[in-house]
């Protein structure tokens, strides 16, 4: 009986100590003199992990599924700021940061263009690149309905539909470019060819 009582006391002490430890959700605490192991604070750790786990955007999930490497940059922002302001917030070279523009053609089809933040789209050249008579920018209020993203967080990867997409051909000469991550406060750095694959895009000269 004494051995059994001592074992119970030891088991209680070990489990009490474990309750004060910050352990990985898969860590198990062996209970002395007992042929079992108990999950350490599993419920509490699941809450902790859910609060600290990065919430990925649709674009990130697609890149992960395609096993495409990328670097996720984040910045503090509660409302829309333009690409140049974002680059400055993150101390990124302007020539590496690209913006995503959505247009509509004479055919009423939508087209997406990814161009450097310091450049402007040449709508005539862009129209020729996609075989349209003319293109115009869509109204800001329609961005979410058309793409599934919001202004300031629009990216060519993972839009609600697959639209024909062109990346400014200058990107081919860069090792990496940086585009929106699919929400405000998020940017993704990846190889231009990987962006082309993930977005189902093509390279074309569409800037002025």
Secondary structure, 3 states (H helix, E strand, C coil): CHHHHHHHHHHHHHHHHHCCCCCCCCCEEECCCCCCEEECCHHHHHHHHHHHCCCCCHHHHHHHHCCCCCEEEECCCCCCCCHHHHHHHCCCCHHHEEEEEEEEECCCCEEEEEEECCCCECHHHHHHHHCCCCEEECCHHHHHHHHCCCCCCCCCCCCCCCCEEEEEHHHHHCCCEEEECCCCCEEEEECHHHHHHHHCCEEECCEC
